[in-house]
């Protein structure tokens, strides 16, 4: 019996060591292939830090906003963000760049990104930062970067070196975009993680680019909430329960949205010559299945929507509300519960599912924000109108969550 228990514990430890905790799905999209000619940066964040907030920083050269773990009291790491020079950065963890890891310094990706946002204006600046930072870096990651000059690239980075994948180079990205999950193209092809999510995202982006609808709304509403599994060919929309009252559980693993998803963000850049303060960080805090996309602009300074900023509890109200609704999707409390979702609570034929009820308000936010951006790009008092728009978002979103909570 003792030998069996030792073996069982050993297997559990081995499994916990090989299953990635951070399982993000990300993309860098050149303005050459987007619907409006502006580059896009997408980070669908999976982590064990489920409470995320938005924070405004004043860096050594540039101010910036970014996603921060709510429990990171000193705000030492940023997981995706954009700065006052129009530079934006995000990452996904890679698990196939470092083959023999004897270096203890790890998980410094958020530290590197915070530093980059505070001092980099261009892709060239970021490359120089990677050269100048003390080694080892403590990273194994795919960093995605765009800038206000039209630059768009992935950097596959380990402790000592980096490889640039220029998304504007047709020999590297013939369709004008690159998708990554948790492996690097220049790493060991036999290792890594997230291959099923990668295939799902590739299918989605290929179809969107071919149909001329590759934009921020497509990514957040269709990719971040994709209910199709590329390996099993399961489409949960085709399994829609008849009502929202009778639970119907489905096995929910290796979809792009996961139980561990804490945020999904698309940074919409600017065309050359456009005001960099119109870079828009479209932000979903919490689970994309139970939250709403918020347009955020750096030019409004720290006066962001109250629902994405920490309240007295230290958490963002939008993220808190999203997590409460997510409990309806994953109500099973035993150890296996996180792998089984109650599909009836998400979507159903009565259109009373959480995703179905939140969508109309989010569609309205997209329409209003896109109309305002079209005006602001030709002039006008954008900063004042942004603050008024934030107040409207706070009121409308909080009202909607209040009704869903009843």
KOLMI-964645 format. One line per 4 residues: number of its first residue (from 1); for each residue x, y, z of C-alpha. Coordinates in nm, 2 decimals. Layout:
BEGIN
NUM = X,Y,Z; ...;
END
This chain:
BEGIN
1 = 0.00,0.00,0.00; 0.28,0.24,0.09; 0.45,0.18,-0.24; 0.12,0.24,-0.42;
5 = 0.07,0.57,-0.24; 0.43,0.68,-0.32; 0.37,0.60,-0.69; 0.04,0.79,-0.69;
9 = 0.19,1.10,-0.53; 0.48,1.08,-0.78; 0.24,1.06,-1.07; 0.04,1.36,-0.94;
13 = 0.35,1.57,-0.90; 0.46,1.48,-1.25; 0.13,1.57,-1.40; 0.12,1.90,-1.21;
17 = 0.47,1.98,-1.34; 0.39,1.91,-1.70; 0.04,2.07,-1.73; 0.09,2.44,-1.82;
21 = -0.06,2.69,-1.57; -0.04,2.98,-1.82; -0.22,2.88,-2.14; -0.27,3.19,-2.34;
25 = -0.39,3.22,-2.70; -0.24,3.53,-2.88; -0.20,3.69,-3.22; -0.03,3.98,-3.39;
29 = -0.21,4.12,-3.70; -0.06,4.36,-3.95; -0.27,4.65,-4.07; -0.22,4.51,-4.42;
33 = -0.49,4.25,-4.36; -0.73,4.41,-4.11; -1.07,4.54,-4.20; -0.97,4.91,-4.14;
37 = -0.59,4.90,-4.20; -0.49,4.93,-3.83; -0.27,4.66,-3.66; -0.41,4.45,-3.39;
41 = -0.26,4.27,-3.09; -0.46,4.00,-2.91; -0.40,3.84,-2.58; -0.65,3.58,-2.44;
45 = -0.50,3.53,-2.09; -0.52,3.21,-1.90; -0.37,3.20,-1.55; -0.43,3.10,-1.19;
49 = -0.46,3.47,-1.11; -0.82,3.51,-1.20; -0.88,3.86,-1.05; -0.74,4.11,-1.30;
53 = -0.76,4.49,-1.29; -0.66,4.78,-1.53; -0.40,5.02,-1.40; -0.25,5.35,-1.52;
57 = 0.12,5.40,-1.49; 0.37,5.69,-1.53; 0.68,5.53,-1.67; 1.03,5.69,-1.71;
61 = 0.95,5.80,-2.07; 0.59,5.71,-2.14; 0.27,5.67,-1.95; 0.08,5.35,-2.01;
65 = -0.22,5.14,-1.91; -0.22,4.76,-1.87; -0.37,4.45,-1.72; -0.23,4.37,-1.37;
69 = -0.30,4.09,-1.13; -0.53,4.23,-0.86; -0.32,4.07,-0.59; 0.00,4.23,-0.73;
73 = -0.01,4.51,-0.47; 0.31,4.68,-0.59; 0.20,4.65,-0.96; 0.54,4.49,-1.05;
77 = 0.41,4.31,-1.36; 0.19,4.40,-1.66; 0.05,4.13,-1.88; -0.07,4.33,-2.18;
81 = -0.07,4.71,-2.23; -0.02,5.02,-2.45; 0.17,5.34,-2.39; 0.16,5.71,-2.49;
85 = 0.39,5.65,-2.79; 0.15,5.40,-2.94; 0.36,5.10,-2.85; 0.18,4.79,-2.72;
89 = 0.30,4.46,-2.60; 0.17,4.12,-2.47; 0.30,3.77,-2.43; 0.22,3.40,-2.41;
93 = 0.43,3.15,-2.22; 0.63,2.92,-2.43; 0.72,2.56,-2.33; 0.96,2.46,-2.60;
97 = 1.24,2.72,-2.61; 1.45,2.62,-2.31; 1.55,2.25,-2.34; 1.77,2.21,-2.03;
101 = 1.67,2.46,-1.77; 1.92,2.50,-1.49; 1.85,2.87,-1.43; 1.64,2.95,-1.13;
105 = 1.52,3.29,-1.24; 1.18,3.24,-1.40; 0.85,3.41,-1.48; 0.98,3.76,-1.54;
109 = 0.77,3.82,-1.85; 0.54,4.07,-1.68; 0.84,4.26,-1.54; 1.00,4.28,-1.89;
113 = 0.67,4.41,-2.04; 0.62,4.67,-1.77; 0.97,4.80,-1.84; 0.91,4.80,-2.22;
117 = 0.59,5.00,-2.18; 0.76,5.26,-1.98; 1.05,5.32,-2.22; 0.99,5.18,-2.57;
121 = 0.83,5.36,-2.86; 0.91,5.12,-3.15; 0.99,4.76,-3.22; 1.36,4.87,-3.26;
125 = 1.35,5.01,-2.90; 1.21,4.68,-2.77; 1.49,4.48,-2.95; 1.75,4.71,-2.80;
129 = 1.59,4.66,-2.46; 1.61,4.28,-2.50; 1.98,4.32,-2.59; 2.06,4.55,-2.29;
133 = 1.87,4.38,-2.01; 2.09,4.17,-1.78; 2.11,3.80,-1.86; 1.96,3.56,-1.79;
137 = 1.63,3.73,-1.85; 1.42,3.48,-1.66; 1.17,3.44,-1.95; 1.06,3.17,-2.20;
141 = 0.79,3.35,-2.40; 0.64,3.48,-2.72; 0.62,3.86,-2.70; 0.38,4.02,-2.94;
145 = 0.45,4.39,-3.02; 0.30,4.66,-3.24; 0.39,5.03,-3.27; 0.26,5.35,-3.42;
149 = 0.49,5.32,-3.72; 0.31,5.02,-3.85; 0.55,4.77,-3.69; 0.41,4.43,-3.59;
153 = 0.61,4.13,-3.48; 0.65,3.84,-3.25; 0.97,3.79,-3.05; 1.04,3.44,-2.93;
157 = 1.26,3.50,-2.63; 1.46,3.28,-2.39; 1.70,3.36,-2.12; 1.98,3.48,-2.36;
161 = 1.85,3.52,-2.71; 1.55,3.63,-2.92; 1.42,3.56,-3.27; 1.20,3.81,-3.45;
165 = 0.91,3.70,-3.66; 0.80,4.01,-3.86; 0.43,4.00,-3.93; 0.47,4.25,-4.22;
169 = 0.72,4.01,-4.39; 0.52,3.80,-4.64; 0.78,3.53,-4.63; 0.71,3.49,-4.26;
173 = 0.34,3.58,-4.24; 0.20,3.54,-4.59; -0.15,3.62,-4.47; -0.05,3.92,-4.26;
177 = -0.09,3.77,-3.92; 0.06,3.51,-3.68; -0.11,3.32,-3.41; 0.07,3.17,-3.11;
181 = -0.03,2.96,-2.81; 0.22,2.79,-2.58; 0.50,2.69,-2.81; 0.74,2.89,-3.03;
185 = 0.79,2.83,-3.40; 1.17,2.84,-3.35; 1.16,2.60,-3.06; 1.17,2.22,-3.03;
189 = 0.87,2.10,-3.24; 0.83,1.79,-3.02; 0.75,2.00,-2.71; 0.52,2.29,-2.61;
193 = 0.15,2.31,-2.54; -0.17,2.46,-2.68; -0.16,2.29,-3.02; -0.54,2.23,-3.02;
197 = -0.62,2.59,-2.94; -0.36,2.70,-3.20; -0.54,2.49,-3.47; -0.88,2.64,-3.36;
201 = -0.75,3.00,-3.38; -0.58,2.94,-3.71; -0.91,2.82,-3.87; -1.09,3.12,-3.73;
205 = -0.83,3.38,-3.84; -0.80,3.23,-4.19; -1.18,3.25,-4.25; -1.20,3.60,-4.11;
209 = -0.91,3.73,-4.32; -1.05,3.56,-4.63; -1.39,3.72,-4.57; -1.25,4.07,-4.50;
213 = -1.38,4.09,-4.14; -1.06,4.06,-3.94; -1.11,4.32,-3.67; -1.12,4.38,-3.30;
217 = -1.49,4.28,-3.27; -1.44,3.95,-3.46; -1.15,3.86,-3.23; -1.32,3.93,-2.90;
221 = -1.67,3.81,-2.99; -1.58,3.51,-3.21; -1.23,3.40,-3.12; -1.22,3.47,-2.75;
225 = -1.56,3.30,-2.71; -1.52,3.02,-2.97; -1.72,2.71,-2.87; -1.56,2.49,-3.14;
229 = -1.30,2.23,-3.06; -1.06,2.18,-3.35; -0.96,1.82,-3.26; -1.30,1.66,-3.18;
233 = -1.49,1.89,-3.42; -1.74,1.96,-3.14; -1.95,2.27,-3.19; -2.13,2.36,-2.87;
237 = -2.36,2.60,-3.06; -2.50,2.29,-3.23; -2.57,2.13,-2.89; -2.78,2.41,-2.76;
241 = -3.01,2.30,-2.47; -3.38,2.38,-2.50; -3.39,2.60,-2.19; -3.18,2.75,-1.92;
245 = -3.33,2.57,-1.63; -3.23,2.21,-1.69; -2.85,2.16,-1.65; -2.67,2.00,-1.95;
249 = -2.30,1.94,-1.88; -2.03,1.93,-2.15; -1.67,1.84,-2.12; -1.49,2.18,-2.15;
253 = -1.12,2.13,-2.21; -0.89,2.28,-2.48; -1.13,2.53,-2.61; -0.99,2.89,-2.66;
257 = -1.20,3.01,-2.36; -1.11,2.80,-2.06; -1.21,2.78,-1.69; -0.87,2.96,-1.63;
261 = -0.93,3.25,-1.86; -0.89,3.58,-1.67; -0.91,3.84,-1.94; -0.91,3.89,-2.32;
265 = -0.76,4.21,-2.47; -0.73,4.34,-2.83; -0.51,4.65,-2.87; -0.62,4.83,-3.19;
269 = -0.33,5.04,-3.31; -0.33,5.35,-3.53; -0.24,5.42,-3.89; 0.07,5.62,-3.96;
273 = 0.00,5.98,-3.89; -0.30,5.92,-3.67; -0.30,6.05,-3.31; -0.14,5.78,-3.09;
277 = -0.38,5.87,-2.81; -0.65,5.70,-3.02; -0.49,5.36,-2.97; -0.78,5.15,-2.82;
281 = -0.73,4.88,-2.57; -1.05,4.67,-2.60; -1.06,4.49,-2.27; -1.26,4.20,-2.13;
285 = -1.19,4.15,-1.76; -1.29,3.81,-1.62; -1.42,3.52,-1.83; -1.51,3.63,-2.19;
289 = -1.81,3.40,-2.15; -1.95,3.61,-1.87; -1.80,3.96,-1.93; -1.82,4.25,-2.17;
293 = -1.56,4.43,-2.38; -1.46,4.78,-2.27; -1.28,5.03,-2.50; -1.00,5.20,-2.30;
297 = -0.79,5.50,-2.41; -0.47,5.62,-2.25; -0.54,5.98,-2.32; -0.81,5.99,-2.06;
301 = -0.53,5.93,-1.80; -0.62,5.74,-1.48; -0.99,5.83,-1.53; -1.08,5.49,-1.66;
305 = -1.42,5.33,-1.62; -1.47,5.25,-1.25; -1.57,4.90,-1.32; -1.22,4.80,-1.45;
309 = -1.04,4.97,-1.16; -0.99,4.82,-0.82; -1.25,4.91,-0.56; -1.21,4.89,-0.18;
313 = -1.17,4.51,-0.20; -0.88,4.54,-0.44; -1.07,4.38,-0.72; -1.23,4.53,-1.03;
317 = -1.62,4.52,-1.01; -1.65,4.40,-1.37; -1.41,4.11,-1.30; -1.59,4.03,-0.97;
321 = -1.93,4.03,-1.15; -1.79,3.81,-1.43; -1.66,3.55,-1.18; -1.99,3.54,-0.99;
325 = -2.17,3.46,-1.32; -1.90,3.20,-1.41; -2.00,3.00,-1.10; -2.33,2.93,-1.28;
329 = -2.13,2.78,-1.57; -1.91,2.57,-1.34; -2.12,2.49,-1.03; -1.97,2.15,-0.96;
333 = -1.74,2.19,-0.65; -1.54,1.86,-0.66; -1.20,1.85,-0.81; -1.32,1.76,-1.16;
337 = -1.58,2.04,-1.16; -1.36,2.29,-1.36; -1.37,2.05,-1.66; -1.75,2.04,-1.69;
341 = -1.95,2.34,-1.80; -2.33,2.37,-1.77; -2.40,2.47,-2.13; -2.76,2.56,-2.04;
345 = -2.65,2.85,-1.83; -2.43,2.99,-2.12; -2.66,2.94,-2.42; -3.00,2.79,-2.48;
349 = -3.29,2.80,-2.73; -3.48,3.04,-2.51; -3.19,3.29,-2.55; -3.17,3.33,-2.17;
353 = -2.81,3.22,-2.15; -2.55,3.45,-2.00; -2.37,3.50,-2.33; -2.69,3.57,-2.51;
357 = -2.81,3.83,-2.26; -2.48,4.02,-2.25; -2.43,4.03,-2.63; -2.68,4.31,-2.71;
361 = -2.52,4.56,-2.47; -2.17,4.47,-2.59; -2.28,4.52,-2.95; -2.41,4.86,-2.86;
365 = -2.08,4.95,-2.69; -1.89,4.85,-3.00; -2.12,5.06,-3.23; -2.10,5.37,-3.00;
369 = -1.72,5.35,-2.96; -1.65,5.29,-3.33; -1.87,5.58,-3.42; -1.69,5.81,-3.18;
373 = -1.35,5.70,-3.29; -1.44,5.78,-3.65; -1.52,6.14,-3.54; -1.22,6.17,-3.31;
377 = -0.98,6.07,-3.59; -1.09,6.39,-3.78; -1.06,6.62,-3.47; -1.28,6.72,-3.18;
381 = -1.25,6.71,-2.80; -1.18,6.34,-2.77; -1.06,6.35,-2.41; -1.37,6.51,-2.27;
385 = -1.60,6.28,-2.47; -1.40,5.98,-2.35; -1.47,6.05,-1.99; -1.84,6.10,-2.06;
389 = -1.85,5.78,-2.26; -1.68,5.60,-1.96; -1.96,5.72,-1.73; -2.22,5.59,-1.97;
393 = -2.04,5.25,-1.98; -2.02,5.23,-1.61; -2.39,5.30,-1.57; -2.51,5.07,-1.85;
397 = -2.29,4.77,-1.77; -2.36,4.78,-1.40; -2.73,4.80,-1.47; -2.71,4.49,-1.69;
401 = -2.52,4.29,-1.44; -2.77,4.39,-1.17; -3.05,4.24,-1.38; -2.85,3.93,-1.45;
405 = -2.79,3.88,-1.08; -3.16,3.87,-1.00;
END
